[in-house]
Amino acid sequence: MSGNRLERQRVRSSQVTATVRGFAVGPANYAGQAHQWARAVQRVFGVPAVAFAFPDRLPFQRGGFRFPVDRRLPHHRVVPGWGRVAWTRHRVLRGVTHLAVDAFLPVYGRPGLVHIDADYDRLRRDGLAVALISHGTDLRDPEAHIRRHPFSYYASAPQGWVATTADRARQNRQIARELGAPLFVSTPDLLLDAGWATWLPVSIDPVVWAADGPALRDRVPTVLHRPSRTSPPIKGTEIIEPVLLDLARRGRIRYLNPGLVPNEAMPALIARADVVVDQILTGSYGVAAVEAMAAGRLVVGYVGEETTAVMPEPPPIVNAPPATFADVMAGIVDDRERYAGLAAQGPGFVRRWHDGTAAAEALRPFLS
């Protein structure tokens, strides 16, 4: 890096440190992203940053995944409502001037009963600059998603769940507009639902996920598919799994389907694979695909053209919508050398967009 560029970076970072005494992000911490974004802000700008979350084992938290976090909000059964605000102010948000709230969840209020809008005015009165972060279904419009992708998971998911999700997302979009707070979205397709938002790329530590050796060296490739959730089935597992089982029965692939795996075991599991099948129904990509790309593994998924159009560059992901998924997988097995080159592009793409640096830069206008 040249001396002039270093000086520009120093000056721009000083603009942040002059404004921000402390940055906090939470409380959803889905896939450990609050933790990753906090570490990125601290690393890039040199300001104190913390990730916070609800206590473990609340009803809406999925079991089996425990991601790192710096501070915990009080449990409503331990600290009653009248004490939650004081606890949160002094034990969670102490020293914080800038707060990013993810998934529209409450900070002072009780989860499941109120949204962030109930806390927003109080947070502002406490002197906090507040931004919002959306992760996906909390903002995505199911009807618009089905128009873009007729095979959308919303089209096949239980209609009760779709109706509830649509109502919540509609409410959150309205909240975001009315509050006027900066809105960030963790997946680029959400820019199609909220055109005024800013992409905040999901972030990982590429060193943790780096794997030895390139993908697709063996005649029989190893294929991994491990959906993070099966109810509702948003990944398309009901389409993916029969194809992979058939290829495995015919000896064309080795199929890894380990079920629920602790997060700390995932780097070793991905390193064993040549191909990671992510999702084929959402039209975008998330943390699991980024982790596989960082390992130099071939990612099979589906990223819609409209999503790619709003990105700075297309991700090195093999598009395999449901109608062509079986043919795509057969083509990968038949032409491993061609797809090995695409897999090798993954680590570079992750370093450019998903190692936390791009996320910190996306947050810069809010912080400075």
TORDRENKE-823326 format. One record per residue (C-alpha): residue number from 0; residue in three letters; y negated, z negated, x. Coordinates in Angstrom, 3 decimals, m for minus. Example, Ala and Ser with C-alpha at 12.3 -4.5 7.8 and 13.67 -1.06 7.14 Angstrom:
2
+-----+------+----------+----------+----------+
: pos : code :    north :       up :     east :
+-----+------+----------+----------+----------+
:   0 :  Ala :    4.500 :   m7.800 :   12.300 :
:   1 :  Ser :    1.060 :   m7.140 :   13.670 :
+-----+------+----------+----------+----------+
***
This chain:
368
+-----+------+----------+----------+----------+
: pos : code :    north :       up :     east :
+-----+------+----------+----------+----------+
:   0 :  Met :    0.000 :    0.000 :    0.000 :
:   1 :  Ser :   m3.405 :    1.010 :    1.386 :
:   2 :  Gly :   m6.133 :   m1.507 :    2.152 :
:   3 :  Asn :   m8.377 :   m0.076 :   m0.601 :
:   4 :  Arg :   m5.606 :   m0.366 :   m3.182 :
:   5 :  Leu :   m4.864 :   m3.928 :   m2.131 :
:   6 :  Glu :   m8.539 :   m4.807 :   m2.486 :
:   7 :  Arg :   m8.717 :   m3.228 :   m5.979 :
:   8 :  Gln :   m5.621 :   m5.165 :   m7.012 :
:   9 :  Arg :   m7.144 :   m8.403 :   m5.650 :
:  10 :  Val :  m10.377 :   m7.848 :   m7.551 :
:  11 :  Arg :   m8.599 :   m7.015 :  m10.803 :
:  12 :  Ser :   m6.357 :  m10.075 :  m10.487 :
:  13 :  Ser :   m9.384 :  m12.254 :   m9.818 :
:  14 :  Gln :  m10.816 :  m11.070 :  m13.146 :
:  15 :  Val :   m7.749 :  m12.574 :  m14.835 :
:  16 :  Thr :   m7.733 :  m15.818 :  m12.868 :
:  17 :  Ala :  m11.420 :  m16.316 :  m13.639 :
:  18 :  Thr :  m10.621 :  m16.208 :  m17.357 :
:  19 :  Val :   m7.148 :  m17.730 :  m17.667 :
:  20 :  Arg :   m6.371 :  m21.307 :  m16.736 :
:  21 :  Gly :   m2.906 :  m21.138 :  m18.251 :
:  22 :  Phe :   m0.778 :  m18.610 :  m20.149 :
:  23 :  Ala :    2.026 :  m19.452 :  m22.578 :
:  24 :  Val :    4.443 :  m17.249 :  m24.505 :
:  25 :  Gly :    6.986 :  m18.224 :  m27.174 :
:  26 :  Pro :    8.608 :  m19.553 :  m29.270 :
:  27 :  Ala :   11.294 :  m16.943 :  m30.043 :
:  28 :  Asn :   12.280 :  m16.125 :  m26.427 :
:  29 :  Tyr :   14.713 :  m13.499 :  m27.699 :
:  30 :  Ala :   16.939 :  m12.289 :  m24.842 :
:  31 :  Gly :   14.912 :  m14.532 :  m22.537 :
:  32 :  Gln :   11.889 :  m12.256 :  m22.797 :
:  33 :  Ala :    9.280 :  m15.003 :  m23.134 :
:  34 :  His :   10.593 :  m16.437 :  m19.881 :
:  35 :  Gln :   10.485 :  m13.025 :  m18.170 :
:  36 :  Trp :    6.950 :  m12.250 :  m19.345 :
:  37 :  Ala :    5.709 :  m15.661 :  m18.236 :
:  38 :  Arg :    7.212 :  m15.179 :  m14.781 :
:  39 :  Ala :    5.676 :  m11.691 :  m14.567 :
:  40 :  Val :    2.167 :  m12.930 :  m15.410 :
:  41 :  Gln :    2.504 :  m15.731 :  m12.889 :
:  42 :  Arg :    3.768 :  m13.378 :  m10.177 :
:  43 :  Val :    1.283 :  m10.538 :  m10.739 :
:  44 :  Phe :   m1.866 :  m12.547 :  m11.478 :
:  45 :  Gly :   m1.145 :  m15.874 :   m9.831 :
:  46 :  Val :   m2.004 :  m17.930 :  m12.926 :
:  47 :  Pro :    0.111 :  m20.779 :  m14.327 :
:  48 :  Ala :    2.412 :  m19.425 :  m17.035 :
:  49 :  Val :    5.057 :  m21.064 :  m19.200 :
:  50 :  Ala :    7.625 :  m19.934 :  m21.731 :
:  51 :  Phe :    8.375 :  m22.225 :  m24.639 :
:  52 :  Ala :   10.955 :  m22.178 :  m27.409 :
:  53 :  Phe :   12.411 :  m24.120 :  m30.279 :
:  54 :  Pro :   15.124 :  m26.681 :  m29.572 :
:  55 :  Asp :   18.654 :  m25.337 :  m29.179 :
:  56 :  Arg :   20.968 :  m24.956 :  m32.134 :
:  57 :  Leu :   18.455 :  m24.318 :  m34.855 :
:  58 :  Pro :   19.945 :  m22.376 :  m37.792 :
:  59 :  Phe :   18.272 :  m19.042 :  m36.986 :
:  60 :  Gln :   19.342 :  m19.050 :  m33.310 :
:  61 :  Arg :   22.486 :  m17.150 :  m32.446 :
:  62 :  Gly :   25.137 :  m19.149 :  m30.654 :
:  63 :  Gly :   26.551 :  m18.211 :  m27.283 :
:  64 :  Phe :   23.245 :  m17.278 :  m25.637 :
:  65 :  Arg :   21.146 :  m19.794 :  m23.750 :
:  66 :  Phe :   18.160 :  m18.345 :  m21.945 :
:  67 :  Pro :   15.889 :  m20.212 :  m19.525 :
:  68 :  Val :   12.683 :  m21.703 :  m20.874 :
:  69 :  Asp :   10.023 :  m24.017 :  m19.429 :
:  70 :  Arg :    9.139 :  m26.203 :  m22.408 :
:  71 :  Arg :   10.613 :  m27.008 :  m25.821 :
:  72 :  Leu :    8.861 :  m27.491 :  m29.124 :
:  73 :  Pro :    9.765 :  m30.717 :  m30.910 :
:  74 :  His :   12.616 :  m30.708 :  m33.401 :
:  75 :  His :   11.382 :  m31.372 :  m36.930 :
:  76 :  Arg :   14.025 :  m34.089 :  m37.352 :
:  77 :  Val :   12.826 :  m35.913 :  m34.252 :
:  78 :  Val :    9.070 :  m35.511 :  m34.611 :
:  79 :  Pro :    7.759 :  m35.430 :  m38.210 :
:  80 :  Gly :    5.128 :  m32.966 :  m39.347 :
:  81 :  Trp :    2.150 :  m35.251 :  m38.686 :
:  82 :  Gly :    3.182 :  m35.622 :  m35.036 :
:  83 :  Arg :    4.201 :  m32.016 :  m34.297 :
:  84 :  Val :    0.664 :  m30.809 :  m33.655 :
:  85 :  Ala :   m0.141 :  m33.588 :  m31.192 :
:  86 :  Trp :    3.233 :  m33.232 :  m29.431 :
:  87 :  Thr :    2.824 :  m29.451 :  m29.115 :
:  88 :  Arg :   m0.749 :  m29.700 :  m27.881 :
:  89 :  His :   m0.025 :  m32.244 :  m25.180 :
:  90 :  Arg :    3.541 :  m31.473 :  m24.133 :
:  91 :  Val :    3.850 :  m27.724 :  m24.654 :
:  92 :  Leu :    0.383 :  m26.152 :  m24.575 :
:  93 :  Arg :   m1.264 :  m28.513 :  m22.101 :
:  94 :  Gly :   m3.519 :  m26.526 :  m19.760 :
:  95 :  Val :   m3.019 :  m23.270 :  m21.714 :
:  96 :  Thr :   m5.979 :  m21.041 :  m22.558 :
:  97 :  His :   m4.141 :  m17.840 :  m23.602 :
:  98 :  Leu :   m1.172 :  m17.855 :  m25.967 :
:  99 :  Ala :    1.150 :  m14.981 :  m26.931 :
: 100 :  Val :    3.214 :  m15.776 :  m30.031 :
: 101 :  Asp :    6.396 :  m13.748 :  m30.355 :
: 102 :  Ala :    8.249 :  m12.828 :  m33.560 :
: 103 :  Phe :    5.421 :  m14.167 :  m35.780 :
: 104 :  Leu :    6.999 :  m17.632 :  m35.676 :
: 105 :  Pro :    4.959 :  m20.827 :  m36.096 :
: 106 :  Val :    3.844 :  m22.894 :  m33.137 :
: 107 :  Tyr :    2.661 :  m26.052 :  m34.880 :
: 108 :  Gly :    4.502 :  m25.606 :  m38.166 :
: 109 :  Arg :    8.163 :  m25.902 :  m39.046 :
: 110 :  Pro :   10.253 :  m22.745 :  m38.539 :
: 111 :  Gly :   11.543 :  m21.150 :  m41.690 :
: 112 :  Leu :    8.770 :  m22.613 :  m43.809 :
: 113 :  Val :    5.596 :  m21.060 :  m42.394 :
: 114 :  His :    4.492 :  m18.047 :  m40.339 :
: 115 :  Ile :    2.050 :  m17.852 :  m37.471 :
: 116 :  Asp :   m0.812 :  m17.195 :  m39.903 :
: 117 :  Ala :   m0.591 :  m20.815 :  m41.039 :
: 118 :  Asp :   m1.223 :  m21.961 :  m37.453 :
: 119 :  Tyr :   m3.632 :  m19.284 :  m36.271 :
: 120 :  Asp :   m6.957 :  m20.879 :  m37.244 :
: 121 :  Arg :   m5.925 :  m24.238 :  m35.794 :
: 122 :  Leu :   m4.854 :  m22.599 :  m32.530 :
: 123 :  Arg :   m8.199 :  m20.816 :  m32.312 :
: 124 :  Arg :  m10.066 :  m24.074 :  m33.050 :
: 125 :  Asp :   m8.125 :  m25.605 :  m30.177 :
: 126 :  Gly :   m9.794 :  m23.038 :  m27.932 :
: 127 :  Leu :   m6.813 :  m20.736 :  m27.471 :
: 128 :  Ala :   m7.020 :  m16.972 :  m27.259 :
: 129 :  Val :   m4.046 :  m15.772 :  m29.332 :
: 130 :  Ala :   m2.029 :  m12.547 :  m29.225 :
: 131 :  Leu :    1.044 :  m11.520 :  m31.239 :
: 132 :  Ile :    4.295 :   m9.978 :  m30.010 :
: 133 :  Ser :    6.819 :   m8.139 :  m32.191 :
: 134 :  His :   10.442 :   m7.617 :  m31.201 :
: 135 :  Gly :   11.749 :   m5.158 :  m33.827 :
: 136 :  Thr :   12.933 :   m6.004 :  m37.322 :
: 137 :  Asp :   10.050 :   m8.452 :  m37.661 :
: 138 :  Leu :    7.672 :   m5.453 :  m37.840 :
: 139 :  Arg :    9.713 :   m2.274 :  m38.390 :
: 140 :  Asp :    9.391 :   m0.457 :  m41.724 :
: 141 :  Pro :   12.929 :    0.310 :  m43.007 :
: 142 :  Glu :   11.820 :    3.188 :  m45.250 :
: 143 :  Ala :    9.913 :    4.896 :  m42.440 :
: 144 :  His :   12.827 :    4.291 :  m40.075 :
: 145 :  Ile :   15.251 :    6.006 :  m42.475 :
: 146 :  Arg :   12.862 :    8.954 :  m42.824 :
: 147 :  Arg :   12.858 :    9.378 :  m39.045 :
: 148 :  His :   16.581 :    8.716 :  m38.664 :
: 149 :  Pro :   18.705 :    9.355 :  m41.795 :
: 150 :  Phe :   21.615 :    7.534 :  m40.108 :
: 151 :  Ser :   19.431 :    4.468 :  m39.484 :
: 152 :  Tyr :   21.201 :    1.112 :  m39.570 :
: 153 :  Tyr :   18.947 :    0.251 :  m42.501 :
: 154 :  Ala :   20.745 :    2.932 :  m44.523 :
: 155 :  Ser :   24.145 :    1.241 :  m44.124 :
: 156 :  Ala :   23.245 :   m2.446 :  m43.753 :
: 157 :  Pro :   23.679 :   m4.788 :  m46.739 :
: 158 :  Gln :   20.868 :   m4.043 :  m49.163 :
: 159 :  Gly :   20.012 :   m7.702 :  m49.642 :
: 160 :  Trp :   19.385 :   m8.051 :  m45.918 :
: 161 :  Val :   17.366 :   m4.812 :  m45.882 :
: 162 :  Ala :   15.176 :   m5.991 :  m48.768 :
: 163 :  Thr :   14.533 :   m9.361 :  m47.142 :
: 164 :  Thr :   13.798 :   m7.745 :  m43.786 :
: 165 :  Ala :   11.474 :   m5.166 :  m45.356 :
: 166 :  Asp :    9.479 :   m7.880 :  m47.137 :
: 167 :  Arg :    9.145 :   m9.960 :  m43.974 :
: 168 :  Ala :    8.108 :   m6.952 :  m41.872 :
: 169 :  Arg :    5.555 :   m5.882 :  m44.481 :
: 170 :  Gln :    4.115 :   m9.384 :  m44.502 :
: 171 :  Asn :    3.973 :   m9.461 :  m40.699 :
: 172 :  Arg :    2.196 :   m6.100 :  m40.496 :
: 173 :  Gln :   m0.353 :   m7.402 :  m42.992 :
: 174 :  Ile :   m0.761 :  m10.630 :  m41.015 :
: 175 :  Ala :   m1.296 :   m8.666 :  m37.802 :
: 176 :  Arg :   m4.001 :   m6.531 :  m39.428 :
: 177 :  Glu :   m5.783 :   m9.435 :  m41.110 :
: 178 :  Leu :   m5.816 :  m11.728 :  m38.080 :
: 179 :  Gly :   m7.094 :   m8.983 :  m35.816 :
: 180 :  Ala :   m5.349 :  m10.538 :  m32.835 :
: 181 :  Pro :   m4.062 :   m8.229 :  m30.074 :
: 182 :  Leu :   m0.607 :   m6.985 :  m31.064 :
: 183 :  Phe :    2.102 :   m6.164 :  m28.525 :
: 184 :  Val :    5.495 :   m4.608 :  m29.247 :
: 185 :  Ser :    8.528 :   m4.995 :  m27.014 :
: 186 :  Thr :   10.179 :   m1.651 :  m27.845 :
: 187 :  Pro :    8.237 :    1.629 :  m27.823 :
: 188 :  Asp :    9.457 :    2.827 :  m31.238 :
: 189 :  Leu :    7.435 :    0.040 :  m32.866 :
: 190 :  Leu :    4.287 :    1.952 :  m31.921 :
: 191 :  Leu :    5.291 :    4.292 :  m34.758 :
: 192 :  Asp :    5.016 :    1.375 :  m37.211 :
: 193 :  Ala :    1.876 :   m0.153 :  m35.717 :
: 194 :  Gly :   m0.181 :    2.519 :  m34.021 :
: 195 :  Trp :   m2.853 :    0.026 :  m32.933 :
: 196 :  Ala :   m0.352 :   m2.036 :  m30.902 :
: 197 :  Thr :    0.318 :   m1.988 :  m27.154 :
: 198 :  Trp :    3.773 :   m1.536 :  m25.626 :
: 199 :  Leu :    4.839 :   m4.686 :  m23.773 :
: 200 :  Pro :    8.007 :   m3.507 :  m21.994 :
: 201 :  Val :   11.005 :   m5.806 :  m22.064 :
: 202 :  Ser :   11.458 :   m7.183 :  m18.583 :
: 203 :  Ile :   14.293 :   m8.291 :  m16.314 :
: 204 :  Asp :   14.829 :   m9.220 :  m12.685 :
: 205 :  Pro :   16.378 :   m6.031 :  m11.227 :
: 206 :  Val :   17.875 :   m7.964 :   m8.311 :
: 207 :  Val :   20.043 :  m10.001 :  m10.683 :
: 208 :  Trp :   21.462 :   m6.866 :  m12.290 :
: 209 :  Ala :   21.884 :   m4.651 :   m9.220 :
: 210 :  Ala :   25.498 :   m3.548 :   m8.712 :
: 211 :  Asp :   27.370 :   m2.324 :   m5.677 :
: 212 :  Gly :   28.411 :    1.309 :   m5.674 :
: 213 :  Pro :   27.500 :    4.202 :   m7.967 :
: 214 :  Ala :   28.924 :    4.830 :  m11.408 :
: 215 :  Leu :   31.583 :    7.358 :  m12.422 :
: 216 :  Arg :   33.448 :    7.566 :   m9.135 :
: 217 :  Asp :   36.916 :    7.066 :  m10.641 :
: 218 :  Arg :   38.816 :    9.743 :  m12.508 :
: 219 :  Val :   39.187 :    7.363 :  m15.454 :
: 220 :  Pro :   35.787 :    5.763 :  m16.171 :
: 221 :  Thr :   35.399 :    2.232 :  m17.498 :
: 222 :  Val :   33.312 :    2.020 :  m20.662 :
: 223 :  Leu :   31.664 :   m1.160 :  m21.962 :
: 224 :  His :   30.431 :   m1.791 :  m25.487 :
: 225 :  Arg :   29.369 :   m5.322 :  m26.308 :
: 226 :  Pro :   27.023 :   m5.592 :  m29.286 :
: 227 :  Ser :   24.825 :   m8.668 :  m29.211 :
: 228 :  Arg :   25.241 :   m8.997 :  m32.964 :
: 229 :  Thr :   27.695 :   m7.618 :  m35.499 :
: 230 :  Ser :   26.140 :   m8.831 :  m38.747 :
: 231 :  Pro :   24.388 :   m6.780 :  m39.826 :
: 232 :  Pro :   25.953 :   m4.028 :  m37.673 :
: 233 :  Ile :   22.776 :   m2.526 :  m36.250 :
: 234 :  Lys :   24.293 :   m1.036 :  m33.080 :
: 235 :  Gly :   26.688 :    1.381 :  m34.792 :
: 236 :  Thr :   29.832 :   m0.363 :  m33.563 :
: 237 :  Glu :   31.753 :    0.833 :  m36.618 :
: 238 :  Ile :   31.235 :    4.403 :  m35.323 :
: 239 :  Ile :   31.411 :    3.670 :  m31.597 :
: 240 :  Glu :   34.560 :    1.585 :  m31.408 :
: 241 :  Pro :   37.059 :    3.997 :  m33.046 :
: 242 :  Val :   35.999 :    6.735 :  m30.626 :
: 243 :  Leu :   36.344 :    4.480 :  m27.592 :
: 244 :  Leu :   39.689 :    3.116 :  m28.767 :
: 245 :  Asp :   40.988 :    6.663 :  m29.207 :
: 246 :  Leu :   39.844 :    7.690 :  m25.728 :
: 247 :  Ala :   41.458 :    4.560 :  m24.301 :
: 248 :  Arg :   44.770 :    5.229 :  m26.093 :
: 249 :  Arg :   44.826 :    8.709 :  m24.568 :
: 250 :  Gly :   44.191 :    7.305 :  m21.107 :
: 251 :  Arg :   40.819 :    8.998 :  m20.749 :
: 252 :  Ile :   38.804 :    5.777 :  m20.368 :
: 253 :  Arg :   39.311 :    2.094 :  m19.749 :
: 254 :  Tyr :   37.622 :    0.237 :  m22.591 :
: 255 :  Leu :   35.891 :   m3.103 :  m22.010 :
: 256 :  Asn :   35.204 :   m4.996 :  m25.225 :
: 257 :  Pro :   35.006 :   m8.674 :  m24.247 :
: 258 :  Gly :   33.395 :  m10.092 :  m27.381 :
: 259 :  Leu :   30.826 :  m12.854 :  m26.972 :
: 260 :  Val :   29.947 :  m13.360 :  m23.302 :
: 261 :  Pro :   27.510 :  m15.929 :  m21.846 :
: 262 :  Asn :   24.388 :  m14.306 :  m20.497 :
: 263 :  Glu :   25.054 :  m15.492 :  m16.959 :
: 264 :  Ala :   28.374 :  m13.574 :  m16.947 :
: 265 :  Met :   26.854 :  m10.261 :  m18.009 :
: 266 :  Pro :   25.757 :   m8.911 :  m14.582 :
: 267 :  Ala :   29.335 :   m9.068 :  m13.279 :
: 268 :  Leu :   30.657 :   m7.519 :  m16.484 :
: 269 :  Ile :   28.225 :   m4.593 :  m16.371 :
: 270 :  Ala :   29.004 :   m4.074 :  m12.685 :
: 271 :  Arg :   32.649 :   m3.444 :  m13.662 :
: 272 :  Ala :   31.648 :   m0.604 :  m15.985 :
: 273 :  Asp :   30.726 :    3.013 :  m15.357 :
: 274 :  Val :   29.312 :    3.644 :  m18.820 :
: 275 :  Val :   27.567 :    1.191 :  m21.148 :
: 276 :  Val :   27.352 :    2.227 :  m24.785 :
: 277 :  Asp :   24.332 :    0.491 :  m26.261 :
: 278 :  Gln :   23.281 :    1.595 :  m29.754 :
: 279 :  Ile :   23.229 :    4.869 :  m31.672 :
: 280 :  Leu :   21.392 :    3.926 :  m34.879 :
: 281 :  Thr :   17.984 :    2.510 :  m33.910 :
: 282 :  Gly :   16.215 :    5.392 :  m32.169 :
: 283 :  Ser :   15.045 :    3.160 :  m29.329 :
: 284 :  Tyr :   16.420 :    0.900 :  m26.597 :
: 285 :  Gly :   16.188 :   m2.736 :  m25.608 :
: 286 :  Val :   17.157 :   m5.335 :  m23.045 :
: 287 :  Ala :   20.881 :   m4.487 :  m22.868 :
: 288 :  Ala :   20.144 :   m0.867 :  m21.980 :
: 289 :  Val :   17.606 :   m1.929 :  m19.353 :
: 290 :  Glu :   20.123 :   m4.279 :  m17.736 :
: 291 :  Ala :   22.695 :   m1.484 :  m17.549 :
: 292 :  Met :   20.164 :    0.970 :  m16.105 :
: 293 :  Ala :   19.196 :   m1.584 :  m13.454 :
: 294 :  Ala :   22.862 :   m1.681 :  m12.415 :
: 295 :  Gly :   22.924 :    2.098 :  m12.072 :
: 296 :  Arg :   25.322 :    2.454 :  m14.966 :
: 297 :  Leu :   25.211 :    5.375 :  m17.385 :
: 298 :  Val :   23.686 :    4.266 :  m20.678 :
: 299 :  Val :   24.746 :    6.011 :  m23.855 :
: 300 :  Gly :   22.531 :    5.375 :  m26.846 :
: 301 :  Tyr :   19.986 :    7.121 :  m28.995 :
: 302 :  Val :   16.237 :    7.327 :  m28.383 :
: 303 :  Gly :   14.439 :    9.438 :  m30.973 :
: 304 :  Glu :   12.087 :   12.252 :  m30.039 :
: 305 :  Glu :    9.142 :   10.517 :  m31.710 :
: 306 :  Thr :    9.807 :    7.434 :  m29.612 :
: 307 :  Thr :   10.038 :    9.409 :  m26.386 :
: 308 :  Ala :    6.764 :   11.130 :  m27.267 :
: 309 :  Val :    4.834 :    7.837 :  m27.112 :
: 310 :  Met :    6.387 :    6.779 :  m23.798 :
: 311 :  Pro :    4.966 :    7.532 :  m20.344 :
: 312 :  Glu :    8.331 :    9.029 :  m19.354 :
: 313 :  Pro :   11.701 :    9.392 :  m21.091 :
: 314 :  Pro :   14.383 :    6.859 :  m20.171 :
: 315 :  Pro :   17.541 :    8.108 :  m18.411 :
: 316 :  Ile :   19.697 :    7.488 :  m21.486 :
: 317 :  Val :   22.283 :    9.923 :  m22.888 :
: 318 :  Asn :   21.417 :   10.582 :  m26.516 :
: 319 :  Ala :   24.472 :   10.386 :  m28.754 :
: 320 :  Pro :   23.600 :   10.109 :  m32.459 :
: 321 :  Pro :   26.538 :    9.377 :  m34.765 :
: 322 :  Ala :   27.372 :   13.001 :  m35.572 :
: 323 :  Thr :   27.840 :   13.922 :  m31.904 :
: 324 :  Phe :   28.886 :   10.615 :  m30.365 :
: 325 :  Ala :   32.556 :   11.580 :  m29.930 :
: 326 :  Asp :   31.654 :   14.931 :  m28.354 :
: 327 :  Val :   29.154 :   13.318 :  m25.998 :
: 328 :  Met :   31.703 :   10.779 :  m24.791 :
: 329 :  Ala :   34.281 :   13.510 :  m24.213 :
: 330 :  Gly :   31.691 :   15.487 :  m22.258 :
: 331 :  Ile :   30.939 :   12.513 :  m20.015 :
: 332 :  Val :   34.627 :   12.109 :  m19.179 :
: 333 :  Asp :   34.940 :   15.834 :  m18.438 :
: 334 :  Asp :   31.808 :   16.114 :  m16.275 :
: 335 :  Arg :   31.454 :   12.827 :  m14.453 :
: 336 :  Glu :   29.491 :   14.262 :  m11.531 :
: 337 :  Arg :   26.688 :   15.551 :  m13.755 :
: 338 :  Tyr :   26.274 :   12.245 :  m15.543 :
: 339 :  Ala :   26.550 :   10.221 :  m12.353 :
: 340 :  Gly :   23.230 :   11.731 :  m11.300 :
: 341 :  Leu :   21.585 :   10.557 :  m14.501 :
: 342 :  Ala :   22.998 :    7.051 :  m14.056 :
: 343 :  Ala :   21.522 :    6.930 :  m10.541 :
: 344 :  Gln :   18.028 :    7.360 :  m12.021 :
: 345 :  Gly :   18.305 :    4.072 :  m13.895 :
: 346 :  Pro :   17.272 :    1.579 :  m11.182 :
: 347 :  Gly :   14.093 :    3.502 :  m10.389 :
: 348 :  Phe :   13.128 :    3.713 :  m14.043 :
: 349 :  Val :   13.633 :   m0.033 :  m14.418 :
: 350 :  Arg :   11.494 :   m0.776 :  m11.365 :
: 351 :  Arg :    8.681 :    1.356 :  m12.791 :
: 352 :  Trp :    8.672 :   m0.038 :  m16.313 :
: 353 :  His :   10.895 :   m3.079 :  m16.746 :
: 354 :  Asp :   10.633 :   m5.392 :  m13.719 :
: 355 :  Gly :    7.751 :   m7.296 :  m15.303 :
: 356 :  Thr :    4.901 :   m5.557 :  m13.500 :
: 357 :  Ala :    4.213 :   m3.069 :  m16.305 :
: 358 :  Ala :    4.416 :   m5.899 :  m18.851 :
: 359 :  Ala :    1.859 :   m7.959 :  m16.930 :
: 360 :  Glu :   m0.447 :   m4.953 :  m16.716 :
: 361 :  Ala :   m0.098 :   m4.415 :  m20.468 :
: 362 :  Leu :   m1.262 :   m8.000 :  m20.979 :
: 363 :  Arg :   m4.204 :   m7.643 :  m18.586 :
: 364 :  Pro :   m6.847 :   m6.701 :  m21.231 :
: 365 :  Phe :   m5.860 :   m9.734 :  m23.327 :
: 366 :  Leu :   m5.954 :  m12.023 :  m20.310 :
: 367 :  Ser :   m9.204 :  m10.729 :  m18.839 :
+-----+------+----------+----------+----------+
***
